[in-house]
C-alpha cells in the first residue's frame, strides 16, 4: 500500500501530539514502515487508557448503581428524554448547569453519578463531592493563599457535581464559599447539583446569607432543571427486602393433637 503525503502529515501530527520527537525527525522512508504506525497506535491507546483511569480516580465517584438499574417507571414525573440528551455531553461545551431536584431517595445522586461517569468516559475531567464535604474542606483552610489553592480543586475540572444541597443548613461563611465556587465556574464550566429543596427554599439552607439570590441567579442563568416527583425508591427496596426475607423463612408447621407437647 502506497503511503501518501496526507498519510505522512497525519502520522507526523500524531507523533507530535505524543511527543515522540525522535521519530518525528526521521525521514519518510522510515515512517512508511508498518511497525511505526503500530507503535503509534499502541502508545495512543495506552495513554488514553491511563488518562481515563486517572480521570475516574480524580472524579471521586465511589460505588454507584449503573443507569441500567434505574427504574424509569417508578417516578410520577421525570424527563427521561432530557437526561438522555445530557448524556451526550453538549452541556459541558455550553457550560450549562444541571440541577436534579426531588425528595429523598428518588435516585438524584445515582443519576448525577452516571452523568458524571459517562462524561469522564467521553474525555471530561470531573469531581463529585457532597455539599457538606466541599464546604467543610474549604472552610478548614487557614489562610487566603491556602483557600485559593484549594478552590482550584473545585473550579478547574470540566464538571463539578455537588451532591445533597439542602440536607443541612449552613451559616453565612459557607454560603460565601459556595458562592465563590459558583462564581469562578460561572459561564466557564458546568456544575451538576442535586437538591431536595426548590430554589424558593434555599434561604432556609443559608439563612440570612446576602448572596443567596445572586448565587441562584448564576446557577439558573444557563441551566437544565430536572425535577423528579416520586416516593422514596430506597424505602420501596427496603420493604421488598423485608418481604423477600419473610418469604424465605421456613414456615412452621402447626402441631397436631397427637404430637407430644
KEZA-392489 format. One record per atom (N, C-alpha, C): x, y, z; residue in three letters. Coordinates in steps of 0.05 Angstrom, whole numbers, padded with zeros to 5 digits, always signed. Atoms other than C-alpha are relative to their C-alpha. Layout:
<rs>
XYZAla;...
</rs>
This chain:
<rs>
+00017-00024+00000Unk;+00000+00000+00000Unk;+00018+00025+00000Unk;-00016-00024+00003Unk;+00028+00067-00021Unk;-00008+00021+00021Unk;+00005-00021-00020Unk;+00035+00120+00034Unk;+00000+00027-00014Unk;+00003-00026+00013Unk;+00010+00188+00010Unk;+00011+00022+00018Unk;-00009-00023-00016Unk;+00032+00257+00032Unk;-00019+00006+00023Unk;+00020-00004-00020Unk;-00033+00263+00070Unk;+00004-00019+00024Unk;-00005+00019-00021Unk;-00018+00199+00108Unk;+00024+00008+00017Unk;-00023-00009-00015Unk;+00051+00225+00127Unk;-00006+00023+00018Unk;+00007-00023-00015Unk;+00022+00290+00150Unk;-00016-00008+00025Unk;+00016+00009-00022Unk;-00029+00254+00194Unk;+00017-00015+00021Unk;-00018+00015-00018Unk;+00025+00208+00223Unk;+00018+00020+00016Unk;-00018-00020-00013Unk;+00071+00267+00238Unk;-00016+00016+00021Unk;+00017-00014-00020Unk;+00013+00302+00274Unk;-00003-00017+00025Unk;+00003+00018-00022Unk;+00002+00241+00317Unk;+00026-00002+00016Unk;-00026+00002-00014Unk;+00076+00236+00333Unk;+00005+00026+00017Unk;-00004-00026-00014Unk;+00077+00310+00353Unk;-00018+00001+00025Unk;+00019+00000-00022Unk;+00016+00301+00398Unk;+00010-00018+00023Unk;-00010+00019-00019Unk;+00050+00242+00432Unk;+00028+00009+00011Unk;-00026-00008-00009Unk;+00116+00279+00440Unk;+00022-00019-00008Unk;-00020+00019+00009Unk;+00154+00226+00401Unk;+00017+00014-00021Unk;-00015-00018+00018Unk;+00202+00276+00371Unk;+00023-00014-00014Unk;-00021+00015+00013Unk;+00256+00225+00356Unk;-00010-00011-00026Unk;+00012+00011+00025Unk;+00211+00190+00306Unk;-00009+00022-00018Unk;+00010-00022+00017Unk;+00183+00256+00283Unk;+00022+00012-00018Unk;-00023-00010+00015Unk;+00253+00276+00259Unk;+00010-00018-00021Unk;-00010+00019+00020Unk;+00261+00215+00215Unk;-00012+00006-00027Unk;+00011-00005+00027Unk;+00251+00215+00140Unk;-00023-00018-00006Unk;+00025+00015+00007Unk;+00190+00187+00105Unk;+00006-00029-00006Unk;-00007+00028+00006Unk;+00227+00123+00086Unk;-00003-00017+00025Unk;+00003+00015-00025Unk;+00228+00102+00159Unk;-00029+00001+00009Unk;+00028-00003-00010Unk;+00159+00129+00176Unk;-00020-00016-00016Unk;+00019+00016+00017Unk;+00128+00089+00119Unk;+00000-00029+00008Unk;+00000+00028-00008Unk;+00146+00023+00153Unk;-00024-00006+00018Unk;+00025+00007-00013Unk;+00086-00014+00182Unk;+00003+00001+00031Unk;-00003+00001-00029Unk;+00115-00020+00252Unk;-00002+00027+00013Unk;+00003-00027-00011Unk;+00116+00055+00261Unk;-00029+00007+00006Unk;+00029-00004-00004Unk;+00041+00060+00253Unk;-00010-00016+00023Unk;+00008+00017-00023Unk;+00031+00002+00301Unk;+00010+00011+00026Unk;-00011-00012-00024Unk;+00077+00034+00352Unk;-00016+00024+00009Unk;+00015-00025-00007Unk;+00040+00100+00349Unk;-00028-00007+00011Unk;+00027+00008-00009Unk;-00028+00065+00357Unk;+00002-00012+00028Unk;-00003+00012-00027Unk;-00003+00024+00417Unk;+00004+00022+00021Unk;-00006-00021-00019Unk;+00024+00087+00450Unk;-00025+00018+00005Unk;+00025-00015-00004Unk;-00041+00126+00438Unk;-00020-00014+00017Unk;+00019+00016-00015Unk;-00084+00070+00464Unk;+00007-00001+00030Unk;-00008+00002-00028Unk;-00043+00063+00528Unk;-00003+00027+00014Unk;+00003-00027-00013Unk;-00042+00138+00542Unk;-00030+00006+00005Unk;+00029-00004-00004Unk;-00118+00141+00532Unk;-00010-00017+00023Unk;+00008+00017-00022Unk;-00127+00082+00579Unk;+00008+00012+00027Unk;-00010-00011-00025Unk;-00084+00114+00633Unk;-00013+00026+00007Unk;+00014-00025-00005Unk;-00117+00181+00624Unk;-00028-00004+00010Unk;+00027+00007-00009Unk;-00186+00150+00633Unk;+00001-00009+00029Unk;-00002+00010-00028Unk;-00164+00114+00697Unk;+00006+00024+00019Unk;-00006-00023-00017Unk;-00135+00179+00724Unk;-00024+00018+00004Unk;+00024-00017-00003Unk;-00198+00219+00709Unk;-00021-00013+00017Unk;+00020+00014-00017Unk;-00242+00165+00740Unk;+00008+00002+00030Unk;-00010-00002-00028Unk;-00198+00166+00803Unk;-00005+00028+00011Unk;+00002-00028-00009Unk;-00199+00242+00807Unk;-00030+00008+00004Unk;+00028-00008-00002Unk;-00275+00244+00798Unk;-00012-00007+00027Unk;+00009+00007-00027Unk;-00284+00210+00867Unk;-00030-00009+00000Unk;+00028+00008+00002Unk;-00349+00177+00846Unk;-00008-00021+00021Unk;+00007+00021-00019Unk;-00345+00118+00894Unk;-00018-00021-00014Unk;+00018+00020+00010Unk;-00393+00060+00886Unk;-00027+00012-00008Unk;+00027-00009+00008Unk;-00458+00072+00849Unk;-00013-00020-00019Unk;+00015+00018+00017Unk;-00512+00034+00812Unk;+00001+00010-00029Unk;+00000-00009+00028Unk;-00508+00034+00736Unk;-00028+00010-00008Unk;+00025-00012+00009Unk;-00561+00071+00697Unk;-00020-00021-00008Unk;+00018+00022+00007Unk;-00590+00004+00674Unk;-00018-00008+00023Unk;+00016+00008-00024Unk;-00615-00007+00745Unk;-00021+00021+00008Unk;+00019-00021-00007Unk;-00655+00058+00747Unk;-00027-00007-00011Unk;+00027+00006+00009Unk;-00730+00045+00744Unk;-00014+00025-00009Unk;+00012-00024+00011Unk;-00756+00099+00698Unk;-00031+00001+00004Unk;+00029+00001-00003Unk;-00828+00076+00711Unk;-00008+00007+00029Unk;+00007-00006-00027Unk;-00824+00090+00786Unk;-00008+00029+00005Unk;+00008-00028-00006Unk;-00825+00167+00787Unk;-00026+00007-00014Unk;+00024-00011+00013Unk;-00891+00201+00773Unk;+00007+00021-00021Unk;-00009-00020+00019Unk;-00852+00255+00738Unk;+00030+00000-00002Unk;-00029-00002+00006Unk;-00783+00254+00705Unk;+00003+00002-00030Unk;-00004-00005+00029Unk;-00757+00278+00638Unk;+00023-00018-00009Unk;-00021+00019+00009Unk;-00720+00217+00612Unk;+00013+00010-00025Unk;-00012-00010+00025Unk;-00710+00249+00544Unk;+00021+00021+00005Unk;-00020-00020-00007Unk;-00674+00308+00575Unk;+00025-00012+00011Unk;-00023+00013-00011Unk;-00629+00263+00615Unk;+00016-00014-00021Unk;-00014+00013+00022Unk;-00612+00223+00553Unk;+00016+00020-00016Unk;-00015-00021+00014Unk;-00593+00287+00518Unk;+00025+00009+00015Unk;-00023-00009-00017Unk;-00548+00307+00576Unk;+00023-00020-00002Unk;-00021+00021+00002Unk;-00510+00241+00569Unk;+00017+00005-00025Unk;-00016-00006+00024Unk;-00488+00266+00501Unk;+00023+00020+00005Unk;-00022-00017-00008Unk;-00445+00318+00536Unk;+00001+00028-00011Unk;-00001-00027+00010Unk;-00464+00382+00500Unk;-00001+00021+00022Unk;+00002-00019-00022Unk;-00479+00415+00566Unk;+00028+00009+00010Unk;-00027-00007-00009Unk;-00404+00414+00581Unk;+00012+00022-00017Unk;-00011-00021+00019Unk;-00383+00453+00519Unk;-00015+00026+00003Unk;+00017-00024-00002Unk;-00441+00501+00531Unk;+00001+00012+00028Unk;-00002-00008-00028Unk;-00424+00509+00605Unk;-00028+00003+00012Unk;+00028+00000-00010Unk;-00497+00493+00622Unk;-00001-00017+00026Unk;+00003+00014-00025Unk;-00510+00475+00694Unk;-00024-00020-00001Unk;+00021+00020-00002Unk;-00554+00415+00712Unk;-00009-00002+00029Unk;+00010+00002-00027Unk;-00599+00414+00773Unk;-00021-00022+00001Unk;+00019+00021-00004Unk;-00634+00350+00795Unk;-00013+00005+00027Unk;+00014-00008-00025Unk;-00687+00367+00847Unk;-00023-00020+00005Unk;+00021+00018-00007Unk;-00733+00320+00884Unk;+00004-00009+00029Unk;-00002+00009-00028Unk;-00747+00288+00951Unk;+00021-00021+00004Unk;-00020+00020-00007Unk;-00701+00239+00987Unk;-00006-00027-00012Unk;+00003+00027+00007Unk;-00689+00171+00959Unk;-00011-00006-00028Unk;+00013+00004+00026Unk;-00713+00181+00887Unk;+00021-00004-00022Unk;-00020+00006+00020Unk;-00646+00170+00852Unk;+00016+00024-00011Unk;-00014-00023+00011Unk;-00618+00240+00843Unk;+00031-00004-00001Unk;-00029+00004-00001Unk;-00547+00221+00865Unk;+00008-00022-00020Unk;-00006+00022+00019Unk;-00549+00157+00823Unk;+00001+00012-00028Unk;+00000-00012+00026Unk;-00568+00197+00761Unk;+00023+00019-00004Unk;-00022-00018+00002Unk;-00516+00250+00775Unk;+00026-00015-00004Unk;-00025+00015+00002Unk;-00461+00199+00784Unk;+00002-00013-00028Unk;-00001+00011+00027Unk;-00480+00164+00719Unk;+00006+00021-00021Unk;-00006-00022+00019Unk;-00479+00231+00683Unk;+00029+00007+00001Unk;-00029-00007-00002Unk;-00410+00247+00710Unk;+00017-00023-00011Unk;-00016+00023+00009Unk;-00385+00176+00695Unk;+00001+00000-00031Unk;+00001+00000+00029Unk;-00408+00180+00622Unk;+00017+00023-00011Unk;-00016-00023+00009Unk;-00376+00249+00615Unk;+00029-00006+00002Unk;-00028+00007-00003Unk;-00310+00223+00642Unk;+00009-00020-00022Unk;-00006+00019+00021Unk;-00312+00165+00593Unk;+00003+00014-00027Unk;-00001-00016+00024Unk;-00323+00216+00538Unk;+00023+00019-00001Unk;-00024-00016+00001Unk;-00260+00253+00558Unk;+00001+00023+00019Unk;+00001-00023-00019Unk;-00281+00304+00611Unk;+00014-00007+00026Unk;-00009+00003-00027Unk;-00248+00315+00677Unk;-00023+00008+00019Unk;+00024-00005-00017Unk;-00295+00317+00737Unk;+00008-00004+00029Unk;-00002+00006-00028Unk;-00302+00318+00812Unk;-00028-00001+00011Unk;+00026+00004-00013Unk;-00362+00292+00851Unk;+00004+00002+00030Unk;-00004-00005-00028Unk;-00370+00316+00923Unk;-00027+00008+00013Unk;+00023-00010-00014Unk;-00424+00326+00975Unk;+00004+00029+00007Unk;-00002-00028-00007Unk;-00440+00398+00992Unk;+00014+00003+00027Unk;-00013-00003-00027Unk;-00420+00387+01065Unk;+00030-00005-00001Unk;-00029+00006+00001Unk;-00353+00356+01048Unk;+00015+00023-00014Unk;-00014-00022+00014Unk;-00335+00411+00999Unk;+00002+00025+00017Unk;+00000-00024-00015Unk;-00356+00468+01044Unk;+00017-00002+00025Unk;-00018+00004-00024Unk;-00322+00439+01106Unk;+00029+00000-00008Unk;-00028+00001+00010Unk;-00259+00427+01065Unk;+00009+00029-00005Unk;-00008-00027+00006Unk;-00258+00499+01041Unk;+00002+00017+00025Unk;+00000-00016-00025Unk;-00275+00528+01109Unk;+00024-00007+00018Unk;-00022+00009-00017Unk;-00218+00489+01141Unk;+00027+00012-00008Unk;-00025-00012+00009Unk;-00165+00526+01101Unk;+00007+00024+00018Unk;-00007-00020-00021Unk;-00126+00571+01149Unk;+00013+00026-00010Unk;-00010-00025+00010Unk;-00104+00626+01102Unk;-00012+00005-00028Unk;+00011-00007+00026Unk;-00126+00663+01039Unk;+00015-00015-00022Unk;-00016+00015+00020Unk;-00069+00630+01000Unk;-00008-00029-00001Unk;+00008+00029-00001Unk;-00089+00560+01023Unk;-00028-00003-00012Unk;+00027+00002+00011Unk;-00162+00574+01006Unk;+00001+00003-00030Unk;-00002-00004+00029Unk;-00143+00599+00937Unk;+00010-00025-00014Unk;-00010+00025+00011Unk;-00104+00536+00924Unk;-00021-00022+00001Unk;+00020+00021-00003Unk;-00160+00491+00950Unk;-00024+00004-00018Unk;+00023-00006+00018Unk;-00213+00526+00908Unk;+00005-00011-00027Unk;-00006+00011+00026Unk;-00177+00501+00846Unk;-00009-00029-00003Unk;+00009+00028+00000Unk;-00196+00430+00866Unk;-00029-00001-00011Unk;+00029+00000+00007Unk;-00269+00450+00853Unk;-00006+00018-00024Unk;+00005-00019+00022Unk;-00262+00503+00799Unk;+00013-00008-00027Unk;-00014+00007+00024Unk;-00214+00471+00749Unk;-00011-00023-00016Unk;+00011+00022+00016Unk;-00248+00405+00730Unk;-00021+00009-00020Unk;+00020-00007+00020Unk;-00292+00407+00668Unk;-00028-00001+00012Unk;+00026+00003-00013Unk;-00350+00384+00712Unk;+00004-00001+00030Unk;+00002+00002-00029Unk;-00364+00396+00786Unk;-00028-00009+00007Unk;+00027+00009-00009Unk;-00421+00355+00816Unk;-00001+00003+00030Unk;+00004-00005-00029Unk;-00445+00379+00884Unk;-00026-00014+00009Unk;+00022+00017-00009Unk;-00489+00328+00918Unk;-00012+00009+00026Unk;+00014-00003-00026Unk;-00541+00337+00973Unk;+00000+00029+00010Unk;+00004-00028-00010Unk;-00550+00413+00976Unk;-00029+00000+00011Unk;+00026-00002-00012Unk;-00608+00423+01024Unk;-00005-00019+00023Unk;+00003+00020-00022Unk;-00598+00366+01073Unk;+00010+00011+00027Unk;-00010-00013-00024Unk;-00561+00411+01122Unk;-00002+00030-00004Unk;+00000-00029+00001Unk;-00564+00485+01139Unk;+00028+00010+00006Unk;-00027-00011-00002Unk;-00502+00529+01135Unk;-00001+00030+00007Unk;-00002-00028-00007Unk;-00480+00596+01162Unk;+00010+00016-00024Unk;-00007-00018+00021Unk;-00460+00657+01121Unk;+00027-00007-00013Unk;-00027+00007+00010Unk;-00387+00634+01115Unk;-00002-00021-00021Unk;+00003+00022+00019Unk;-00408+00571+01080Unk;-00015+00009-00026Unk;+00014-00011+00023Unk;-00456+00608+01035Unk;+00019+00016-00018Unk;-00020-00016+00016Unk;-00400+00655+01014Unk;+00019-00019-00015Unk;-00018+00019+00013Unk;-00355+00595+00998Unk;-00013-00013-00024Unk;+00014+00011+00023Unk;-00408+00563+00954Unk;-00003+00021-00022Unk;+00002-00022+00020Unk;-00419+00630+00920Unk;+00026+00004-00015Unk;-00026-00003+00012Unk;-00344+00634+00907Unk;+00005-00021-00021Unk;-00003+00022+00019Unk;-00344+00566+00873Unk;-00017+00004-00024Unk;+00018-00004+00023Unk;-00405+00581+00831Unk;+00009+00023-00017Unk;-00009-00023+00015Unk;-00377+00649+00811Unk;+00024-00006-00017Unk;-00024+00007+00015Unk;-00310+00621+00790Unk;-00005-00018-00024Unk;+00007+00019+00022Unk;-00344+00569+00746Unk;-00020+00013-00019Unk;+00022-00012+00015Unk;-00398+00616+00720Unk;+00007+00005-00029Unk;-00002-00002+00029Unk;-00405+00611+00644Unk;+00026-00011-00011Unk;-00025+00013+00009Unk;-00339+00573+00640Unk;-00002-00030+00001Unk;+00001+00029-00004Unk;-00351+00503+00667Unk;-00025-00006+00016Unk;+00026+00005-00012Unk;-00416+00470+00687Unk;+00001-00012+00028Unk;+00004+00013-00026Unk;-00440+00449+00756Unk;-00025-00017-00001Unk;+00023+00018-00003Unk;-00485+00390+00769Unk;-00008+00001+00030Unk;+00009-00003-00028Unk;-00527+00399+00832Unk;-00023-00020+00005Unk;+00024+00015-00009Unk;-00573+00350+00869Unk;-00010+00014+00025Unk;+00011-00014-00023Unk;-00620+00381+00919Unk;-00029-00010+00006Unk;+00027+00008-00007Unk;-00683+00363+00957Unk;-00018+00024+00005Unk;+00015-00024-00004Unk;-00706+00435+00960Unk;-00001+00017-00025Unk;+00001-00019+00022Unk;-00732+00481+00905Unk;+00015+00025+00007Unk;-00016-00024-00005Unk;-00694+00546+00896Unk;-00015+00019+00019Unk;+00015-00018-00017Unk;-00750+00583+00932Unk;+00005-00005+00030Unk;-00006+00007-00028Unk;-00729+00547+00996Unk;+00029+00001+00007Unk;-00029+00000-00006Unk;-00654+00558+00991Unk;+00007+00020+00022Unk;-00005-00018-00023Unk;-00659+00615+01041Unk;+00000-00015+00026Unk;+00001+00017-00024Unk;-00674+00560+01092Unk;+00027-00014+00003Unk;-00025+00014-00001Unk;-00608+00526+01074Unk;+00022+00019+00010Unk;-00019-00021-00007Unk;-00568+00591+01081Unk;-00015+00024+00012Unk;+00016-00022-00012Unk;-00609+00634+01129Unk;+00017+00025+00004Unk;-00012-00027-00003Unk;-00592+00708+01128Unk;+00024+00005-00017Unk;-00022-00004+00018Unk;-00539+00699+01074Unk;-00008+00020-00022Unk;+00007-00020+00019Unk;-00539+00760+01029Unk;+00005-00009-00029Unk;-00008+00008+00028Unk;-00510+00723+00968Unk;-00019-00021-00012Unk;+00016+00023+00010Unk;-00565+00670+00960Unk;-00014+00007-00026Unk;+00014-00008+00024Unk;-00605+00708+00908Unk;+00018+00000-00024Unk;-00020-00002+00022Unk;-00544+00722+00865Unk;+00011-00028-00006Unk;-00009+00027+00004Unk;-00519+00651+00875Unk;-00019-00016-00017Unk;+00020+00015+00015Unk;-00584+00621+00850Unk;-00002+00011-00029Unk;+00002-00013+00026Unk;-00586+00672+00793Unk;+00022-00010-00019Unk;-00022+00009+00017Unk;-00518+00649+00768Unk;-00002-00030-00006Unk;+00004+00028+00006Unk;-00536+00576+00774Unk;-00020-00005-00022Unk;+00022+00005+00019Unk;-00600+00582+00734Unk;+00002+00016-00026Unk;-00003-00017+00024Unk;-00576+00633+00683Unk;+00002-00018-00025Unk;-00002+00019+00022Unk;-00555+00576+00637Unk;-00001-00028+00013Unk;+00005+00024-00017Unk;-00585+00513+00667Unk;-00022-00018-00011Unk;+00022+00019+00006Unk;-00625+00450+00654Unk;-00009-00011+00028Unk;+00011+00009-00026Unk;-00670+00433+00713Unk;-00017-00025-00005Unk;+00013+00026+00003Unk;-00693+00361+00720Unk;-00015-00007+00026Unk;+00016+00007-00024Unk;-00749+00354+00772Unk;-00007-00030+00000Unk;+00008+00028-00004Unk;-00763+00284+00799Unk;-00022-00001+00021Unk;+00022+00004-00019Unk;-00830+00270+00832Unk;-00005-00029+00003Unk;+00002+00029-00005Unk;-00832+00202+00865Unk;+00000-00004+00030Unk;-00004+00009-00027Unk;-00838+00165+00930Unk;+00028-00011+00002Unk;-00027+00010-00004Unk;-00773+00141+00960Unk;+00004-00028-00011Unk;-00006+00026+00011Unk;-00745+00085+00918Unk;+00016-00017+00020Unk;-00015+00015-00021Unk;-00698+00066+00975Unk;-00019-00013+00019Unk;+00020+00012-00018Unk;-00758+00055+01020Unk;-00014-00023-00013Unk;+00012+00022+00015Unk;-00790+00013+00966Unk;+00018-00025+00000Unk;-00018+00022+00000Unk;-00728-00030+00961Unk;+00003-00013+00027Unk;-00002+00010-00027Unk;-00723-00037+01036Unk;-00024-00017+00007Unk;+00024+00016-00005Unk;-00795-00061+01040Unk;+00000-00026-00015Unk;-00002+00024+00016Unk;-00783-00110+00984Unk;+00019-00020+00012Unk;-00019+00018-00013Unk;-00723-00139+01021Unk;-00012-00013+00024Unk;+00014+00011-00024Unk;-00765-00148+01084Unk;-00019-00022-00009Unk;+00019+00021+00010Unk;-00818-00186+01044Unk;+00015-00024-00011Unk;-00015+00023+00010Unk;-00765-00229+01010Unk;+00011-00017+00023Unk;-00010+00015-00023Unk;-00735-00248+01077Unk;-00022-00016+00014Unk;+00023+00014-00011Unk;-00803-00265+01104Unk;-00007-00025-00016Unk;+00007+00022+00018Unk;-00817-00309+01043Unk;+00020-00022+00001Unk;-00021+00020+00000Unk;-00750-00344+01050Unk;+00001-00016+00026Unk;-00001+00014-00025Unk;-00761-00365+01122Unk;-00017-00025-00001Unk;+00016+00024+00000Unk;-00785-00437+01133Unk;-00025+00004+00016Unk;+00026-00002-00014Unk;-00858-00440+01152Unk;-00002-00020+00022Unk;+00004+00018-00022Unk;-00873-00470+01219Unk;-00025-00016-00004Unk;+00024+00017+00003Unk;-00920-00529+01216Unk;-00015+00000+00027Unk;+00016+00001-00025Unk;-00977-00529+01266Unk;+00001-00028+00012Unk;-00001+00026-00013Unk;-00972-00585+01317Unk;-00028-00012+00001Unk;+00026+00014-00001Unk;-01028-00637+01314Unk;-00004-00009+00029Unk;+00006+00008-00027Unk;-01063-00662+01376Unk;+00014-00026+00009Unk;-00014+00025-00007Unk;-01025-00729+01372Unk;+00030+00005+00006Unk;-00029-00005-00005Unk;-00956-00695+01375Unk;+00005+00007+00029Unk;-00007-00007-00028Unk;-00922-00691+01443Unk;+00004+00030+00003Unk;-00003-00029-00005Unk;-00921-00623+01475Unk;+00029+00006+00003Unk;
</rs>
